């Protein structure tokens, strides 16, 4: 017979502790508790509670049974992921991919992996992709899709543990096909977000399971550290563990289990803060980001509300999203939405702990990008990859509650199927934007027509297609918007050089030289501008200036043997055969099979 005191304990802790934990605390059988709940609860509520997989069952061998009972759902989710992402697997290298992989001489060098200080795990992925498929982009894109499929399955398991099977299905299906996640899946360089998310979710799952089997705790620490090796943005995820205990468990009892995450999180955070100054210098030199601080009262409400807008209406997706300028009424509207979100979080702590947890999960995962330091874009779709789970989980709960009504159930299911189909189509269409440089910048220009980065890349695209006048027009616009944009000056000069070769108008050549020098002024490390100036001076037989520019390029990029070869050719044409022989012989020592150099040296002799 359950006493009054035991009844109070059950009512107080039924949402916090598993059935076995409550039974253990009160020294009674779980069956007695079930019989009591059956008397005081509605039938549907009791069925829902008893069907919810418990942590205890999952950790004591029940996980194997769970996989056995749900294999067809797992297989279906995996199939759905590959169905919607299949058309993105055969794309080319785009944007950052190009410098990271085909233009990176060390991408297949195992020894260089241990020299990487940031995101070392992603370089291991690239190394194995190179070992299997060389420079075939397919083998670099495939791991991202596998990571995403793993995340979908992990979410299905996690939501089974924290909620119920129906919420798990709703949430994992939305996560599988939502187009805001494409940037982290189809774009090779964005894949670190999908990778670190998978290992964090595994860490979190094993943390939950370790409550009943302490031996599993080792895996939660291991997976958390692997998550950090894929991205420094994973550092804030140590906050999820105390959030879980506050929401579903007991922070007082589990603080020792949380302590290692706190120590790692604080240590890594301090290390990252010490690197901020260097990061800002690099962003200023290579990305032309002006130093300063963003007002958090402006940045945070705008970022959060823009992510919410893109999650609920993913129409205008873009790699760059810098045109976030609002009138005062528009800003106040966004601020109001953000404050309402905070109010809902506060109220849900008392009323709906599940909503409290997932809405805070959404915000916590975005913290590294909400800093006033200008080390991250205000909004980027890849940043919200893991955070979107928080919103999808809340949507899954709402759909679950609505579908409990027999009158609404069929309608809710029909609407949900239509929603999944619509999101899947949008994802398939979005994949096409990442198939080539041309597709990417044309699509980006539709969303952000006044973004200097987009215009610069669009101008480069027009240059590749030999539409030099259009390239000059677009690049001039980029410079007008960002006067210190060295890359745009470089690309503008390249277009003008090509136009000079086509039309033989000396004015274009003069403009090209001026713009290359402006590129160097705003970015002294832009060795490509020195190289191209060297080529121009070589072609107009100003060999002294050509040598000067090539030497500057080599000083910046000493490992580039092509620059050294070109310098040797300049000396050869200027009549300094001894210097030419010296430089070309040096290159030949590093490339002993270079038949071109062998032939030139034979002629010099």
C-alpha angles and dihedrals in degrees: 000000000000113000126223091253091053091049090055090049091051093050092047097048106028092101094042104044135042120250092255092050092052091047091050092049092052097035094235133116123271087234091063090053091049091052090051093049090049089059098048101036133069113256095248092050092050093049091049091051096046092047091054109104110242126224089234095057093044094052098046100062093293090107089071090050090047090055090047092051094045103037093114092054091048090049091048093050091049091049090050092052092052091043094058096038100040094095091057097055097081098052126122130251108282137185111333091006090075096060093036097053124008094030092043111091091193098054091104096035111107093195092058091059091078091055093063112105098180126054095350093172093062090056089054088055090051091048093055092043088054092047091053103037109009109217096343105132091213092074091052094047096046096068090057091056090047090051090049092050088049090052092052091052092044090052090051090054095042094051090047087058097044101034129356141295096266094052088047092054094046093049099043092048092053091046091049095059109021110128096216086074095057093092090061094046111033096034109076094210090051093055095094088077093057090044099051090044092057094051093045092051089050089049091051093046093050090047089058092045092047090068087080099027112038092191089071090064090083090063094052090056092045094050092046091055091048089051089055090050089061096049139358087221088076089072095089091056090085084080090066092071096059088040089057092050092047090050106035108007142022121291090189093058098038103042091110091057090051096046097083091055090048092052093047092044094050093044094050092043091054090048091051092047089054089055096050095092092053090045091053091049090051092048090050093050101040104023099029092230109166114234118249142087131282117227105249091208087064102032101047100050091043094048095046095045092045090054090049090050092051092047093052097035110022098180107120104045119169141164091231121042107173099134095090098135118142139182117242094261090049092050092047089052091053091045089052091052090049092050090049088053090053090047091052090050091052095048093044091059088073100029109030114015091180091062091043091055098048098043090051088046088057093053098040093054090055096051096100089059097043094066117124088233110097095238096116138036117263089241131009124162093225091058092065096049095108095027093058087069088071092059094041091052091054091048088049090054092049091050090048092052092048093048091056087074106087091211092054100036099090092043092049092050091049093049090047093052090050089049093052091048092049093048091047092053091048090051093050090050091047090052089064091063089065098049095091143359090254093054093046098052096040089052092045092050090057091058100033107026093162100045110119092213092053092046091049092053091043089053090051088052092053089049091054088052090049093242090134099165092054090046091053091049094051095042092048087055091052090052091048089056094043110024094186095052102131095181091056091050089050094049091045090053091049091053091048091049090052091047090051090053089051101043102020091226107157091206090068091053092050091049091048092053091048092050094048088055090049089051089054091046093057095038114024090183094062097112092173090069091053089049094051092047087052090054092049093050090046092053092051089045097245091138098170091058091043091054091047093053095045091050090052090050091050091048089058096040107025095165094061104104092185089065090052091048091052090050089054091051091051091053090047093053092044090058098252095124094163092058090043091052092049094052096041091048089053091053091047091057088061094039104033093170095055100125093185092061092043090055093048093049091051090054091049091054 
